C-alpha cells in the first residue's frame, strides 16, 4: 500500500500533464517557424554578397591595381597616408602613388536596396586623367553599367568628384572649372547644370 501511494504522489495530475504537453508543442511550433524563416532568408541571400564600400573595394577587378592584395588593404587603406573608409556613407578614398592609381569608390543606392558602385581611377602622366566607371555586382562579378545609367560621355580629361555626402557627382575641367553635376535619382544619373 505504501508503494502505490508513493507512485501516486510522484505522478502529476492529468491536467498538469496536458498543460505542459501543450506548452511544449507551442514552443516547438515557434522554434520550427523561426528555423523556417531563417532558412528562407539564407536561401535568398547571395553567397559572398558585398555589404559595404570596403567589401566592394576589395572585390574590384585587378585592372585597378598595381598593388598586391595585401597592399590593397594595409598600404592603400592606411589612414596615415590619407585614406578614407567611410562605411556609413558608402565612400572610400585610397591614395595611390606613381605606379598605383588613386581610387575613389562610392556606393549609389537603388530603390530596391541594391547598389551601383562608382569607381574613379585617377592617374597622372603629363596631365591628370580620371577614368570613371559604374558597376553592378551580379552573381559574383562586376557588370559595367556605365553607358546605361550615365546620360553623357565621361572623358578622361575631366575631373570627377564622387560624393562622400549626398548623391551628386561634380564634373570639372582640368583647371577645376565646374561644368555640371550628375545627380543620382535611385536608378540612374541625371545631368544638372
N, CA and C of each residue as an Amber inpcrd file, in Angstrom:
protein
   579
   0.8150000  -1.1920000   0.0000000   0.0000000   0.0000000   0.0000000
   0.8560000   1.2510000   0.0000000   1.9730000   1.2320000   0.7230000
   2.8580000   2.3620000   0.7420000   3.4320000   2.6520000  -0.6410000
   3.7640000   1.6200000  -1.3780000   4.3400000   1.8030000  -2.7090000
   3.3420000   2.4320000  -3.6650000   2.1050000   2.0560000  -3.6180000
   1.1060000   2.6410000  -4.5090000   0.8470000   4.1020000  -4.1550000
   0.9580000   4.4840000  -2.8980000   0.8120000   5.8930000  -2.5020000
   1.9900000   6.7170000  -3.0140000   3.1870000   6.1100000  -2.9500000
   4.3690000   6.8160000  -3.4510000   4.2590000   7.0470000  -4.9480000
   3.8310000   6.0630000  -5.7050000   3.6760000   6.1840000  -7.1550000
   2.6410000   7.2460000  -7.4830000   1.5620000   7.2710000  -6.7470000
   0.5170000   8.2640000  -6.9830000   1.0230000   9.6560000  -6.6420000
   1.8500000   9.7800000  -5.6200000   2.3710000  11.0830000  -5.2150000
   3.3720000  11.6170000  -6.2290000   4.1420000  10.7590000  -6.8930000
   5.1400000  11.2230000  -7.8510000   4.5550000  11.4710000  -9.2430000
   3.3780000  10.9950000  -9.5370000   2.7370000  11.2080000 -10.8280000
   1.8950000  12.4800000 -10.7570000   2.1680000  13.4550000 -11.6470000
   1.3800000  14.6880000 -11.6020000  -0.0460000  14.4350000 -12.0790000
  -0.9750000  15.2710000 -11.6460000  -2.3590000  15.1210000 -12.0960000
  -2.4330000  15.2430000 -13.6150000  -3.4330000  14.6060000 -14.2090000
  -3.6050000  14.5670000 -15.6610000  -3.7030000  15.9680000 -16.2700000
  -4.3590000  16.8890000 -15.6140000  -4.4970000  18.2700000 -16.1260000
  -3.1600000  18.9670000 -16.2690000  -2.2480000  18.7390000 -15.3100000
  -0.9170000  19.3470000 -15.3630000  -0.1240000  18.7650000 -16.5270000
  -0.2250000  17.4740000 -16.7280000   0.4820000  16.8020000 -17.8270000
   0.0140000  17.3780000 -19.1590000  -1.2760000  17.5250000 -19.3250000
  -1.8330000  18.0650000 -20.5840000  -1.3670000  19.5020000 -20.7890000
  -1.3700000  20.3160000 -19.7280000  -0.9380000  21.7080000 -19.8180000
   0.5210000  21.7990000 -20.2920000   1.4090000  21.0500000 -19.6650000
   2.8210000  21.0970000 -20.0490000   3.0520000  20.5480000 -21.4510000
   2.3010000  19.5450000 -21.8380000   2.4180000  19.0000000 -23.1870000
   2.0140000  20.0620000 -24.2150000   0.9500000  20.8230000 -23.9490000
   0.5130000  21.9020000 -24.8530000   1.5620000  23.0040000 -24.9430000
   2.1520000  23.3410000 -23.7980000   3.2000000  24.3650000 -23.7880000
   4.4090000  23.9180000 -24.6110000   4.7590000  22.6610000 -24.4580000
   5.8790000  22.1080000 -25.2060000   5.6060000  22.1230000 -26.7100000
   4.3800000  21.7780000 -27.1060000   4.0020000  21.7870000 -28.5230000
   4.0350000  23.2180000 -29.0830000   3.5610000  24.1920000 -28.3110000
   3.5860000  25.5930000 -28.7390000   5.0270000  26.0540000 -28.9380000
   5.8770000  25.7540000 -27.9880000   7.2900000  26.1220000 -28.0760000
   7.9520000  25.4700000 -29.2890000   7.6450000  24.2340000 -29.5190000
   8.1900000  23.5090000 -30.6770000   7.7290000  24.1450000 -31.9890000
   6.4670000  24.5330000 -32.0650000   5.9340000  25.1820000 -33.2640000
   6.6370000  26.5110000 -33.5210000   6.8280000  27.2980000 -32.4620000
   7.5210000  28.5890000 -32.6060000   8.9500000  28.3740000 -33.1020000
   9.6450000  27.4000000 -32.5340000  11.0150000  27.1090000 -32.9740000
  11.0620000  26.6940000 -34.4410000  10.1300000  25.8780000 -34.8770000
  10.0860000  25.4540000 -36.2780000   9.8300000  26.6410000 -37.2040000
   8.9540000  27.5660000 -36.7860000   8.6910000  28.7560000 -37.6020000
   9.9390000  29.6390000 -37.7060000  10.6480000  29.8050000 -36.6080000
  11.8790000  30.6040000 -36.6260000  12.9160000  29.9600000 -37.5400000
  13.0820000  28.6540000 -37.4380000  14.0500000  27.9480000 -38.2930000
  13.6610000  28.0690000 -39.7630000  12.3610000  27.9560000 -40.0590000
  11.9000000  28.0890000 -41.4490000  12.1640000  29.4920000 -41.9780000
  11.9200000  30.5200000 -41.1640000  12.1530000  31.9020000 -41.6000000
  13.6310000  32.1490000 -41.8550000  14.4910000  31.6720000 -40.9640000
  15.9350000  31.8370000 -41.1590000  16.4120000  31.0940000 -42.4020000
  15.8700000  29.9070000 -42.6140000  16.2390000  29.1450000 -43.8050000
  15.8430000  29.8540000 -45.0810000  14.6840000  30.4910000 -45.0950000
  14.2370000  31.2320000 -46.2750000  15.1460000  32.4230000 -46.5370000
  15.5630000  33.1220000 -45.4670000  16.4630000  34.2530000 -45.6520000
  17.8130000  33.7990000 -46.1870000  18.3240000  32.7180000 -45.6590000
  19.6150000  32.2120000 -46.1310000  19.5380000  31.7260000 -47.5700000
  18.4130000  31.1620000 -47.9530000  18.2460000  30.6810000 -49.3320000
  18.2090000  31.8380000 -50.3110000  17.6400000  32.9800000 -49.9030000
  17.5370000  34.1440000 -50.7880000  18.8140000  34.9710000 -50.8250000
  19.6460000  34.8580000 -49.8110000  20.8750000  35.6340000 -49.7590000
  21.8660000  35.0960000 -50.7830000  22.5600000  36.0190000 -51.4510000
  23.5780000  35.6080000 -52.4010000  24.8770000  35.3740000 -51.6400000
  25.5120000  34.2430000 -51.8540000  26.7530000  33.9770000 -51.1350000
  27.8280000  34.9800000 -51.5330000  28.5570000  35.4650000 -50.5340000
  29.6410000  36.3860000 -50.8050000  29.1970000  37.7580000 -51.2660000
  27.9540000  38.1100000 -51.0520000  27.4420000  39.4210000 -51.4720000
  28.1170000  40.5050000 -50.6290000  28.7440000  41.4970000 -51.2690000
  29.3780000  42.5770000 -50.5030000  28.3350000  43.3620000 -49.7120000
  28.7460000  43.8300000 -48.5320000  27.8070000  44.5220000 -47.6430000
  28.0810000  46.0010000 -47.5100000  29.3200000  46.4230000 -47.7920000
  29.6550000  47.8420000 -47.6200000  30.7280000  48.2470000 -48.6310000
  31.0890000  49.5170000 -48.6040000  32.0130000  50.0500000 -49.6070000
  33.3860000  49.3730000 -49.5450000  33.8210000  48.9910000 -48.3640000
  35.1080000  48.2980000 -48.2390000  35.0490000  46.9250000 -48.9150000
  33.9450000  46.2260000 -48.7390000  33.7740000  44.9270000 -49.4010000
  33.8320000  45.0780000 -50.9190000  33.1480000  46.0890000 -51.4570000
  33.1650000  46.3100000 -52.9050000  34.5780000  46.6550000 -53.3780000
  35.2740000  47.4920000 -52.6310000  36.6540000  47.8540000 -52.9760000
  37.5400000  46.6020000 -53.0710000  37.4030000  45.7150000 -52.0980000
  38.2360000  44.5110000 -52.0780000  37.9130000  43.5700000 -53.2350000
  36.7360000  43.6940000 -53.8210000  36.3400000  42.8350000 -54.9400000
  36.5870000  43.4670000 -56.3200000  37.1090000  44.6980000 -56.3390000
  37.3570000  45.3540000 -57.6380000  38.2770000  44.5040000 -58.5060000
  38.0850000  44.5800000 -59.8170000  38.9520000  43.8190000 -60.7370000
  40.4170000  44.2340000 -60.6110000  41.3050000  43.3120000 -60.9310000
  42.7440000  43.5620000 -60.8420000  43.2080000  44.7170000 -61.7210000
  42.4500000  45.0500000 -62.7670000  42.8730000  46.1420000 -63.6600000
  43.0290000  47.4670000 -62.9090000  42.4410000  47.5770000 -61.7320000
  42.5490000  48.8090000 -60.9490000  43.7830000  48.8420000 -60.0540000
  44.5350000  47.7670000 -59.9950000  45.6020000  47.6860000 -59.0060000
  46.9390000  47.2810000 -59.6000000  47.9800000  47.9610000 -59.1380000
  49.3560000  47.5050000 -59.2790000  49.7440000  46.8310000 -57.9660000
  49.0830000  47.2430000 -56.8980000  49.3620000  46.6980000 -55.5640000
  48.8220000  45.2780000 -55.4540000  49.5280000  44.4610000 -54.6740000
  49.0520000  43.1010000 -54.4360000  47.8980000  43.1410000 -53.4160000
  47.1790000  42.0330000 -53.2440000  46.0170000  42.0490000 -52.3350000
  46.3330000  42.5200000 -50.9150000  47.4910000  42.1690000 -50.3820000
  47.8440000  42.6200000 -49.0370000  48.0530000  44.1330000 -48.9970000
  48.7340000  44.6740000 -50.0170000  48.9800000  46.1140000 -50.0770000
  47.6820000  46.8970000 -50.2790000  46.7120000  46.2960000 -50.9570000
  45.4240000  46.9640000 -51.1850000  44.7430000  47.3070000 -49.8730000
  45.0090000  46.4920000 -48.8600000  44.3940000  46.7340000 -47.5560000
  45.3380000  47.5100000 -46.6490000  46.5400000  46.9960000 -46.4430000
  47.4520000  47.5800000 -45.4550000  48.0450000  48.9180000 -45.8960000
  48.3760000  49.0510000 -47.1480000  49.0470000  50.2620000 -47.6180000
  48.0470000  51.2730000 -48.1820000  47.2050000  50.8400000 -49.1170000
  46.2990000  51.7880000 -49.7770000  45.2050000  52.3040000 -48.8430000
  44.8060000  51.5210000 -47.8480000  43.7530000  51.9490000 -46.9340000
  44.3010000  52.4590000 -45.5970000  45.5820000  52.8010000 -45.5840000
  46.2180000  53.3210000 -44.3750000  45.8110000  54.7810000 -44.1700000
  45.1300000  55.0590000 -43.0770000  44.6600000  56.4280000 -42.8120000
  45.8290000  57.4060000 -42.6450000  46.9990000  56.9170000 -42.2680000
  48.1810000  57.7830000 -42.1450000  48.6190000  58.3170000 -43.5080000
  48.2440000  57.6210000 -44.5710000  48.5700000  58.0550000 -45.9330000
  47.4510000  58.9180000 -46.5260000  46.3850000  59.1250000 -45.7470000
  45.2750000  59.9470000 -46.2280000  44.0630000  59.1550000 -46.6980000
  44.0870000  57.8500000 -46.5290000  42.9500000  57.0210000 -46.9550000
  41.7280000  57.3210000 -46.0900000  40.5610000  57.2130000 -46.7160000
  39.2960000  57.4080000 -46.0190000  38.4080000  56.2130000 -46.3260000
  37.9540000  55.5360000 -45.2800000  36.9910000  54.4440000 -45.4350000
  35.7770000  54.8230000 -44.5930000  34.7660000  55.3780000 -45.2540000
  33.5540000  55.8410000 -44.5870000  32.4240000  54.8760000 -44.9380000
  32.3150000  53.8060000 -44.1560000  31.3290000  52.7550000 -44.4260000
  29.9120000  53.3190000 -44.3280000  29.6710000  54.1490000 -43.3450000
  28.3260000  54.7070000 -43.1260000  27.8100000  55.4380000 -44.3570000
  28.6710000  56.2070000 -45.0130000  28.2670000  56.9940000 -46.1730000
  28.6000000  56.3320000 -47.5030000  29.1390000  55.1100000 -47.4860000
  29.4370000  54.3940000 -48.7220000  30.5090000  55.0600000 -49.5610000
  31.5720000  55.5260000 -48.9090000  32.6260000  56.2770000 -49.5960000
  33.9910000  55.7520000 -49.1660000  34.8880000  55.6110000 -50.1610000
  36.2410000  55.1440000 -49.8810000  37.2230000  55.8890000 -50.7770000
  38.2800000  56.4260000 -50.1800000  39.3650000  57.0870000 -50.9070000
  40.6450000  56.3400000 -50.5840000  41.2900000  55.7860000 -51.6330000
  42.5340000  55.0220000 -51.4690000  43.6180000  55.6980000 -52.3060000
  44.5110000  56.4720000 -51.6760000  45.5420000  57.1730000 -52.4420000
  46.5480000  56.2070000 -53.0550000  46.9700000  56.5480000 -54.2550000
  47.9780000  55.7490000 -54.9370000  49.3350000  56.4190000 -54.8470000
  50.1870000  56.0700000 -55.8030000  51.5000000  56.6990000 -55.9290000
  51.8140000  56.7480000 -57.4150000  53.0440000  56.8270000 -57.8020000
  53.3910000  56.9020000 -59.2200000  52.9020000  55.7280000 -60.0430000
  52.9540000  54.5280000 -59.5030000  52.5440000  53.3360000 -60.2450000
  51.0780000  52.9920000 -59.9980000  50.6470000  53.0870000 -58.7580000
  49.2800000  52.7180000 -58.3870000  48.3460000  53.9140000 -58.5310000
  47.2290000  53.7080000 -59.2430000  46.2290000  54.7650000 -59.3960000
  45.5750000  55.0730000 -58.0550000  45.2130000  56.3230000 -57.8650000
  44.3760000  56.6930000 -56.7310000  42.9600000  56.2600000 -57.0600000
  42.2790000  55.6650000 -56.0980000  40.9230000  55.1650000 -56.3340000
  39.9280000  55.8150000 -55.3790000  38.7850000  56.1850000 -55.9280000
  37.6490000  56.6180000 -55.1170000  36.5080000  55.6840000 -55.4700000
  35.9260000  55.0710000 -54.4450000  34.8100000  54.1520000 -54.6280000
  33.6190000  54.7280000 -53.8680000  32.4830000  54.7710000 -54.5360000
  31.2910000  55.3710000 -53.9360000  30.0770000  54.5030000 -54.2700000
  29.2360000  54.2640000 -53.2680000  28.0340000  53.4590000 -53.4770000
  26.8270000  54.3640000 -53.7130000  26.0370000  54.0190000 -54.7260000
  24.7930000  54.7180000 -55.0340000  23.6600000  53.7160000 -54.8770000
  22.7700000  53.9980000 -53.9260000  21.7320000  53.0370000 -53.5530000
  20.5370000  53.0980000 -54.5050000  20.0940000  51.9090000 -54.9060000
  18.8870000  51.7870000 -55.7230000  17.6660000  51.7270000 -54.8150000
  16.5220000  51.9380000 -55.3980000  15.2730000  51.9000000 -54.6350000
  15.0100000  50.5300000 -54.0220000  15.5510000  49.4690000 -54.6380000
  15.3370000  48.1150000 -54.1170000  16.3850000  47.7090000 -53.0690000
  17.2690000  48.6440000 -52.6860000  18.2700000  48.3750000 -51.6580000
  19.6030000  47.8780000 -52.1730000  19.7080000  47.5840000 -53.4820000
  20.9830000  47.1690000 -54.0560000  21.7990000  48.4130000 -54.4100000
  23.0220000  48.2020000 -54.8710000  23.9170000  49.3370000 -55.1340000
  24.4960000  49.3250000 -56.5390000  24.7460000  50.5300000 -57.0360000
  25.6420000  50.7420000 -58.1580000  26.9250000  51.2760000 -57.5470000
  28.0490000  50.7640000 -58.0160000  29.3500000  51.1330000 -57.4730000
  30.0530000  52.0490000 -58.4630000  30.3540000  53.2600000 -58.0250000
  31.1260000  54.1880000 -58.8400000  32.5950000  54.0530000 -58.4920000
  33.4480000  53.9450000 -59.5150000  34.8910000  53.8280000 -59.2970000
  35.5850000  54.8780000 -60.1500000  36.2650000  55.8010000 -59.4890000
  37.0430000  56.8230000 -60.1740000  38.5140000  56.4780000 -59.9800000
  39.1790000  56.1220000 -61.0760000  40.6040000  55.7830000 -61.0510000
  41.3750000  56.9690000 -61.6160000  42.1720000  57.6060000 -60.7690000
  42.9060000  58.8070000 -61.1760000  44.3930000  58.4990000 -61.2860000
  44.9680000  58.9750000 -62.3700000  46.3990000  58.7810000 -62.5660000
  46.9620000  59.9980000 -63.2760000  48.2840000  60.1660000 -63.1680000
  48.9550000  61.3300000 -63.7230000  50.0330000  60.9090000 -64.6940000
  50.0650000  61.5930000 -65.8120000  51.2070000  61.4930000 -66.7250000
  51.6840000  62.9320000 -66.8830000  51.5450000  63.5210000 -68.0650000
  51.8470000  64.9420000 -68.1920000  50.6800000  65.7670000 -67.6450000
  49.4900000  65.2280000 -67.7710000  48.2920000  65.8400000 -67.1820000
  47.5810000  64.7940000 -66.3420000  46.6140000  65.2400000 -65.5700000
  45.8460000  64.3130000 -64.7400000  44.7310000  63.6880000 -65.5600000
  44.5200000  62.4210000 -65.3480000  43.4380000  61.6980000 -66.0190000
  42.5600000  61.0400000 -64.9660000  41.3230000  60.8660000 -65.3440000
  40.3650000  60.2740000 -64.4260000  39.4370000  59.3510000 -65.2130000
  39.4470000  58.0880000 -64.8710000  38.5920000  57.1160000 -65.5600000
  37.4590000  56.7320000 -64.6050000  36.2310000  57.1190000 -64.9610000
  35.0680000  56.8780000 -64.1090000  34.1830000  55.7990000 -64.7240000
  33.9140000  54.7610000 -63.9350000  33.0360000  53.6730000 -64.3740000
  32.0520000  53.3330000 -63.2690000  30.9400000  52.7180000 -63.6940000
  29.9090000  52.2910000 -62.7480000  29.6200000  50.8110000 -62.9670000
  29.4470000  50.1080000 -61.8430000  29.2470000  48.6600000 -61.8960000
  28.0700000  48.2470000 -61.0190000  27.4880000  47.1140000 -61.3940000
  26.5670000  46.3760000 -60.5240000  27.2670000  45.0640000 -60.2150000
  27.0900000  44.5710000 -59.0080000  27.6820000  43.2980000 -58.6150000
  26.6020000  42.2350000 -58.7620000  26.7720000  41.3610000 -59.7630000
  25.7550000  40.3680000 -60.1030000  26.3930000  38.9790000 -60.1350000
  25.8420000  38.0690000 -59.3730000  26.2760000  36.6650000 -59.3590000
  27.7920000  36.5170000 -59.2240000  28.3680000  37.2960000 -58.3090000
  29.7790000  37.1350000 -58.0030000  30.7520000  37.9010000 -58.8790000
  30.2660000  38.7740000 -59.7620000  31.2050000  39.5640000 -60.5630000
  30.6070000  40.9300000 -60.8930000  31.4900000  41.8370000 -61.2550000
  31.0730000  43.1900000 -61.6130000  30.6150000  43.2440000 -63.0630000
  29.5220000  43.9490000 -63.3000000  28.9970000  44.1830000 -64.6490000
  29.0470000  45.6950000 -64.8740000  29.7220000  46.1230000 -65.9360000
  29.8260000  47.5550000 -66.2420000  28.4860000  48.0630000 -66.7530000
  27.9130000  49.0410000 -66.0360000  26.6100000  49.6090000 -66.4040000
  26.7230000  51.0930000 -66.7300000  27.9450000  51.5750000 -66.9360000
  28.1970000  52.9950000 -67.1260000  27.3160000  53.5950000 -68.2140000
  27.3210000  52.9980000 -69.3980000  26.5810000  53.5720000 -70.5300000
  25.0780000  53.5630000 -70.3220000  24.5770000  52.6450000 -69.5170000
  23.1260000  52.5660000 -69.3300000  22.6050000  53.4890000 -68.2360000
  23.4960000  54.0560000 -67.3930000  22.9940000  54.9110000 -66.3120000
  23.5300000  56.3400000 -66.3310000  24.4810000  56.6270000 -67.2310000
  25.0500000  57.9790000 -67.3170000  24.6440000  58.5870000 -68.6580000
  24.0140000  59.7750000 -68.6520000  23.4820000  60.3530000 -69.8840000
  24.5070000  61.0490000 -70.7780000  25.7600000  61.1290000 -70.3520000
  26.7890000  61.8370000 -71.1240000  28.0540000  60.9900000 -71.1890000
  28.9230000  61.3380000 -72.1330000  30.2380000  60.6970000 -72.1960000
  31.0580000  61.1610000 -70.9880000  32.0050000  60.3320000 -70.5860000
  32.8440000  60.6500000 -69.4300000  34.3100000  60.7120000 -69.8550000
  34.7260000  61.8430000 -70.4620000  36.1120000  61.9390000 -70.9360000
  37.1170000  61.8480000 -69.7950000  38.2410000  61.1990000 -70.0560000
  39.2810000  61.0350000 -69.0410000  39.9330000  62.3640000 -68.6700000
  39.7820000  63.3840000 -69.5080000  40.3920000  64.6850000 -69.2270000
  39.5970000  65.4890000 -68.1990000  38.3850000  65.0800000 -67.9040000
  37.5930000  65.7780000 -66.8820000  37.9540000  65.2750000 -65.4950000
  37.6120000  66.0720000 -64.5100000  37.7800000  65.6820000 -63.1050000
  36.4030000  65.3240000 -62.5540000  36.3500000  64.2390000 -61.8100000
  35.0890000  63.7770000 -61.2330000  35.2380000  63.7130000 -59.7210000
  34.3660000  64.4000000 -59.0300000  34.3860000  64.3820000 -57.5750000
  33.1930000  63.5640000 -57.0890000  33.4710000  62.3200000 -56.7200000
  32.4060000  61.4640000 -56.2020000  32.0400000  61.9290000 -54.7970000
  30.7570000  61.8880000 -54.4630000  30.3200000  62.4710000 -53.1900000
  30.5550000  61.5660000 -51.9830000  31.1070000  62.1350000 -50.9580000
  31.1390000  61.4280000 -49.6760000  29.7890000  61.6060000 -48.9840000
  29.2000000  62.7670000 -49.1980000  27.8750000  63.0800000 -48.6590000
  26.9850000  63.4730000 -49.8290000  25.7710000  63.0020000 -49.8460000
  24.8650000  63.3360000 -50.9270000  24.9780000  62.3720000 -52.0880000
  24.3840000  62.7690000 -53.2270000  24.3110000  61.8720000 -54.3840000
  24.6830000  62.5580000 -55.6950000  25.4050000  63.6730000 -55.6130000
  25.7630000  64.4050000 -56.8290000  27.2650000  64.3260000 -57.0990000
  27.6000000  63.8900000 -58.3070000  28.9950000  63.8770000 -58.7560000
  29.2700000  65.2190000 -59.4180000  30.3120000  65.9160000 -58.9720000
  30.6870000  67.1970000 -59.5790000  31.7020000  66.9350000 -60.6830000
  31.4090000  67.4880000 -61.8630000  32.2780000  67.3140000 -63.0270000
  32.9260000  68.6620000 -63.3290000  34.2620000  68.6480000 -63.5040000
  35.0060000  69.8940000 -63.7330000  36.0790000  69.6710000 -64.7910000
  36.6360000  70.7770000 -65.2700000  37.7480000  70.7260000 -66.2170000
  39.0370000  70.4230000 -65.4480000  40.1390000  70.2430000 -66.1940000
  41.4500000  70.0390000 -65.5790000  41.8070000  71.2050000 -64.6500000
  41.3610000  72.3990000 -65.0210000  41.6720000  73.5940000 -64.2120000
  40.6360000  73.8120000 -63.1200000  39.8190000  72.7980000 -62.8890000
  38.8250000  72.7750000 -61.8140000  37.6610000  73.7490000 -62.0140000
  37.3640000  74.0820000 -63.2690000  36.1830000  74.9040000 -63.5550000
  34.9740000  73.9690000 -63.6070000  33.9780000  74.2610000 -62.7610000
  32.7820000  73.4300000 -62.6680000  32.0500000  73.4090000 -64.0080000
  31.6830000  72.2150000 -64.4750000  30.9380000  72.0640000 -65.7170000
  29.4680000  71.7250000 -65.4580000  29.2360000  70.6660000 -64.6810000
  27.8770000  70.2250000 -64.3850000  27.9150000  69.1730000 -63.2780000
  26.7300000  68.7910000 -62.8210000  26.6110000  67.7330000 -61.8290000
  25.8740000  66.5460000 -62.4160000  26.1930000  65.3740000 -61.9320000
  25.4550000  64.1570000 -62.2590000  24.7420000  63.7350000 -60.9780000
  23.4150000  63.8460000 -60.9900000  22.6100000  63.6080000 -59.7920000
  21.9860000  62.2130000 -59.8580000  22.1970000  61.4220000 -58.8220000
  21.6440000  60.0730000 -58.7380000  20.1760000  60.1540000 -58.3210000
  19.3020000  59.4930000 -59.0850000  17.8670000  59.5330000 -58.7640000
  17.3320000  58.1890000 -58.2450000  18.2100000  57.2750000 -57.9280000
  17.7910000  55.9640000 -57.4380000  17.7770000  54.8960000 -58.5120000
  17.9590000  55.3210000 -59.7740000  18.0130000  54.3820000 -60.9100000
  19.1610000  54.7070000 -61.8500000  19.3630000  56.0140000 -62.0710000
  20.4120000  56.4740000 -62.9950000  20.7900000  57.9050000 -62.6550000
  21.7750000  58.4180000 -63.3880000  22.2200000  59.7840000 -63.1690000
  21.5080000  60.7320000 -64.1290000  21.2620000  61.9400000 -63.6420000
  20.6340000  62.9820000 -64.4440000  21.6040000  64.1640000 -64.4610000
  21.8390000  64.7370000 -65.6380000  22.7580000  65.8650000 -65.7600000
  22.0750000  67.1490000 -65.3030000  22.7420000  67.9050000 -64.4160000
  22.2240000  69.1880000 -63.9390000  23.3250000  70.2290000 -64.0370000
  22.9790000  71.3810000 -64.5380000  23.9820000  72.4770000 -64.6540000
  24.2040000  73.1710000 -63.3310000
